[in-house]
Amino acid sequence: MFLCHRNILQSSLDIVLEIQGAKIVLTGDLNADFNTMEGTKLRTLASNYELTIHINEATRITETSKTTLDQVVTNIPQMVKS
């Protein structure tokens, strides 16, 4: 999901960040596990826009797998506790 909607997200971030002091909180199931191409793209996007990825542990755990799909990404890391 993240990979196919990345251009829309980038365009939206460009618009929002034109507003000085804009605060960004992006949450949800981004389907961007860090061990996949989607996860790499999310990390790159976050870096390019100076965003912090707050979830670094598996959010979906089954008997056979552990993945990090659900995310909280912000430009206000001091406001996220846990």
N, C-alpha and C positions, 0 to 999 in steps of 0.2 A: 504494500500500500504506500509506504513512504516514497519509494523510488518513483512510482508513477505519478505522484502528486507533488513532487519536489519543486517543479517549476512554479506551480501555483503558490506554494509556500514561500519560495524565494521572492516572488513578485509581491506577495502580501507583506513580507518582512521589509522589503524595500520601501513600500508605502508607509508602513507604521514607523519605521525608523527615521523618516523625514521629520517627524514630530519630535522636537527637542524634549528630552526627558521621558520619552515613551517607555512604558514598562511592558515587558513581554512575558507571558506565562503560557507555555504550550504544553498541554497534557493530553494523554490518551494512549491508545494502542497504536503505535506508529509502525509496528511490524518491522522494526529496524534493529534486530539482534546484532550485537557487536561482532559476532563471528561471521557475519554475512556482508555482502556488497551493500545492502541497505544500511547496515550499521556503520560502515565506513563512510557512506554518503552523509549520514546524520552527523557523525563526528566532524566531517569536513564543513558541513553547513554551519554547525554550532561554532566552530573555530572562526569561520569567515565572518560571522555576524557577532562575534564576541559573546556567545551564549554559553551558559553552563548547563551541562547534562548532569542531573542530580541522581539519577538511578543507575547504579553500577553493578547491581546484583540481580540475579534471576528473579523475574516476576511471574513466570509461568513454569511451574515445576510439576513434572509427571514422573511416573515410574521409570521412563526411558529417556527423558530429556529435561534440560534446564535452559530457558531462554529469557532474554531481557527484551520484552516487547513493549511493555507499558512504560511511559516516560514522563518526566517532568523536565522541561527545558526552559530556562529563564535568562533574562539579563539583569535579574535582581537576586543573586544568590544569597545575599544576606537575609532575605525574607523567607527562605525555605529552611525549615528546621529538620523535618524528617518526613 
